[in-house]
Amino acid sequence: MSRGNVLSSQGTPKAIRPARQANSISSGEIRAELQRILASGIFATADRMKRFLRFVVDETLAGKGDDLNESSRRN
């Protein structure tokens, strides 16, 4: 897996590992890739999906990814 590509060859997201793991992608690299994805044409008119993806990535980077569920929300 290339560090610069979080989409599989089919265009579906690959798993993002939290930055706290050894030899992992840094949170800065993940956030930069998130910005690239959110700026893509797929998300051009998908504000709700942008917020959802940003929330999931932020929570995962904060070490709360395992606690996410359908009722998770930001305060």
BAMAR-815968 format. One record per residue: residue in three letters; x, y, z of N, C-alpha, C in turn. Coordinates in steps of 0.05 Angstrom, whole numbers, always signed. Layout:
<nodes>
+-----+--------+--------+--------+--------+--------+--------+--------+--------+--------+
: res :   n_xx :   n_yy :   n_zz :  ca_xx :  ca_yy :  ca_zz :   c_xx :   c_yy :   c_zz :
+-----+--------+--------+--------+--------+--------+--------+--------+--------+--------+
: ala :      X :      Y :      Z :      X :      Y :      Z :      X :      Y :      Z :
...
+-----+--------+--------+--------+--------+--------+--------+--------+--------+--------+
</nodes>
This chain:
<nodes>
+-----+--------+--------+--------+--------+--------+--------+--------+--------+--------+
: res :   n_xx :   n_yy :   n_zz :  ca_xx :  ca_yy :  ca_zz :   c_xx :   c_yy :   c_zz :
+-----+--------+--------+--------+--------+--------+--------+--------+--------+--------+
: met :    +17 :    -24 :     +0 :     +0 :     +0 :     +0 :    +18 :    +25 :     +0 :
: ser :    +12 :    +42 :    -17 :    +26 :    +68 :    -19 :    +16 :    +87 :     +2 :
: arg :    +34 :   +102 :    +15 :    +26 :   +121 :    +35 :     +8 :   +143 :    +24 :
: gly :    +11 :   +150 :     -2 :     -3 :   +172 :    -14 :    -30 :   +164 :    -25 :
: asn :    -39 :   +139 :    -22 :    -63 :   +130 :    -34 :    -80 :   +116 :    -14 :
: val :   -103 :   +128 :     -5 :   -120 :   +115 :    +14 :   -144 :   +102 :     +0 :
: leu :   -145 :   +104 :    -26 :   -166 :    +91 :    -41 :   -155 :    +66 :    -55 :
: ser :   -171 :    +45 :    -55 :   -162 :    +20 :    -68 :   -165 :    +25 :    -98 :
: ser :   -157 :     +5 :   -114 :   -159 :     +7 :   -143 :   -188 :     +9 :   -152 :
: gln :   -207 :     +0 :   -135 :   -235 :     +2 :   -142 :   -247 :    +28 :   -133 :
: gly :   -231 :    +46 :   -120 :   -241 :    +72 :   -112 :   -254 :    +72 :    -84 :
: thr :   -252 :    +50 :    -70 :   -263 :    +48 :    -43 :   -241 :    +55 :    -22 :
: pro :   -249 :    +67 :     +0 :   -229 :    +75 :    +20 :   -215 :    +50 :    +32 :
: lys :   -189 :    +53 :    +37 :   -174 :    +33 :    +51 :   -175 :    +41 :    +81 :
: ala :   -169 :    +22 :    +98 :   -169 :    +29 :   +127 :   -147 :    +49 :   +133 :
: ile :   -154 :    +67 :   +151 :   -134 :    +87 :   +161 :   -126 :    +79 :   +189 :
: arg :   -100 :    +74 :   +192 :    -90 :    +67 :   +218 :    -85 :    +92 :   +235 :
: pro :    -91 :    +90 :   +261 :    -85 :   +113 :   +278 :    -55 :   +119 :   +278 :
: ala :    -48 :   +145 :   +281 :    -20 :   +153 :   +279 :     -3 :   +143 :   +303 :
: arg :    -15 :   +133 :   +324 :     +0 :   +124 :   +347 :    +14 :    +97 :   +343 :
: gln :     +8 :    +83 :   +321 :    +21 :    +57 :   +316 :    +49 :    +61 :   +305 :
: ala :    +67 :    +44 :   +312 :    +95 :    +45 :   +302 :    +94 :    +42 :   +272 :
: asn :   +112 :    +57 :   +258 :   +115 :    +55 :   +229 :    +89 :    +61 :   +214 :
: ser :    +72 :    +78 :   +226 :    +47 :    +84 :   +213 :    +49 :   +111 :   +199 :
: ile :    +28 :   +118 :   +185 :    +26 :   +143 :   +171 :    +21 :   +165 :   +192 :
: ser :    +34 :   +187 :   +190 :    +31 :   +208 :   +210 :     +3 :   +221 :   +208 :
: ser :     -6 :   +233 :   +230 :    -32 :   +246 :   +229 :    -32 :   +269 :   +209 :
: gly :     -9 :   +282 :   +206 :     -8 :   +304 :   +186 :    -12 :   +294 :   +158 :
: glu :     +0 :   +270 :   +152 :     -4 :   +258 :   +125 :    -33 :   +250 :   +121 :
: ile :    -45 :   +239 :   +142 :    -73 :   +231 :   +140 :    -91 :   +255 :   +136 :
: arg :    -86 :   +276 :   +151 :   -102 :   +301 :   +147 :    -99 :   +313 :   +120 :
: ala :    -74 :   +312 :   +109 :    -69 :   +323 :    +82 :    -84 :   +306 :    +62 :
: glu :    -84 :   +280 :    +65 :    -98 :   +262 :    +46 :   -129 :   +266 :    +49 :
: leu :   -138 :   +270 :    +74 :   -167 :   +276 :    +78 :   -175 :   +301 :    +63 :
: gln :   -159 :   +322 :    +64 :   -165 :   +347 :    +50 :   -166 :   +342 :    +20 :
: arg :   -147 :   +325 :    +10 :   -147 :   +319 :    -19 :   -172 :   +304 :    -27 :
: ile :   -180 :   +285 :    -10 :   -205 :   +270 :    -16 :   -229 :   +288 :    -15 :
: leu :   -231 :   +305 :     +5 :   -254 :   +323 :     +8 :   -256 :   +343 :    -14 :
: ala :   -233 :   +350 :    -27 :   -233 :   +369 :    -49 :   -239 :   +355 :    -76 :
: ser :   -241 :   +329 :    -76 :   -245 :   +315 :   -101 :   -274 :   +319 :   -111 :
: gly :   -277 :   +314 :   -136 :   -303 :   +317 :   -149 :   -325 :   +300 :   -136 :
: ile :   -318 :   +277 :   -126 :   -338 :   +260 :   -113 :   -352 :   +274 :    -90 :
: phe :   -337 :   +291 :    -76 :   -348 :   +304 :    -52 :   -357 :   +333 :    -58 :
: ala :   -357 :   +341 :    -83 :   -362 :   +369 :    -90 :   -389 :   +379 :    -79 :
: thr :   -409 :   +363 :    -80 :   -436 :   +372 :    -70 :   -445 :   +354 :    -47 :
: ala :   -428 :   +341 :    -34 :   -435 :   +322 :    -12 :   -427 :   +333 :    +15 :
: asp :   -438 :   +355 :    +23 :   -430 :   +367 :    +49 :   -434 :   +349 :    +73 :
: arg :   -456 :   +335 :    +73 :   -461 :   +316 :    +96 :   -440 :   +294 :    +97 :
: met :   -433 :   +283 :    +74 :   -413 :   +262 :    +73 :   -386 :   +273 :    +81 :
: lys :   -380 :   +298 :    +73 :   -354 :   +310 :    +81 :   -353 :   +312 :   +111 :
: arg :   -374 :   +321 :   +124 :   -375 :   +324 :   +153 :   -371 :   +296 :   +166 :
: phe :   -385 :   +276 :   +155 :   -383 :   +249 :   +166 :   -354 :   +238 :   +164 :
: leu :   -342 :   +241 :   +140 :   -315 :   +231 :   +137 :   -295 :   +245 :   +154 :
: arg :   -298 :   +272 :   +156 :   -280 :   +287 :   +173 :   -283 :   +279 :   +202 :
: phe :   -308 :   +275 :   +211 :   -313 :   +266 :   +239 :   -300 :   +239 :   +244 :
: val :   -304 :   +220 :   +226 :   -293 :   +193 :   +231 :   -262 :   +194 :   +232 :
: val :   -250 :   +209 :   +214 :   -221 :   +211 :   +213 :   -211 :   +224 :   +239 :
: asp :   -224 :   +247 :   +247 :   -216 :   +261 :   +271 :   -218 :   +243 :   +296 :
: glu :   -240 :   +229 :   +298 :   -244 :   +211 :   +321 :   -223 :   +189 :   +321 :
: thr :   -218 :   +178 :   +298 :   -198 :   +156 :   +296 :   -170 :   +166 :   +304 :
: leu :   -163 :   +189 :   +294 :   -137 :   +200 :   +301 :   -135 :   +207 :   +331 :
: ala :   -157 :   +213 :   +343 :   -158 :   +220 :   +372 :   -158 :   +194 :   +389 :
: gly :   -157 :   +171 :   +376 :   -157 :   +146 :   +390 :   -184 :   +136 :   +399 :
: lys :   -205 :   +148 :   +387 :   -233 :   +140 :   +394 :   -247 :   +124 :   +372 :
: gly :   -232 :   +115 :   +353 :   -244 :   +101 :   +330 :   -259 :    +75 :   +338 :
: asp :   -249 :    +61 :   +358 :   -262 :    +37 :   +367 :   -288 :    +42 :   +381 :
: asp :   -292 :    +67 :   +390 :   -317 :    +74 :   +404 :   -339 :    +85 :   +386 :
: leu :   -333 :    +88 :   +360 :   -352 :    +99 :   +342 :   -375 :    +80 :   +338 :
: asn :   -399 :    +90 :   +337 :   -423 :    +75 :   +330 :   -444 :    +93 :   +318 :
: glu :   -467 :    +82 :   +312 :   -487 :    +98 :   +298 :   -498 :   +122 :   +314 :
: ser :   -494 :   +122 :   +340 :   -503 :   +145 :   +356 :   -481 :   +164 :   +365 :
: ser :   -456 :   +159 :   +355 :   -434 :   +177 :   +362 :   -439 :   +205 :   +349 :
: arg :   -431 :   +225 :   +364 :   -433 :   +253 :   +353 :   -415 :   +270 :   +368 :
: arg :   -409 :   +293 :   +356 :   -392 :   +313 :   +369 :   -408 :   +330 :   +387 :
: asn :   -396 :   +338 :   +409 :   -410 :   +356 :   +428 :   -405 :   +384 :   +421 :
+-----+--------+--------+--------+--------+--------+--------+--------+--------+--------+
</nodes>
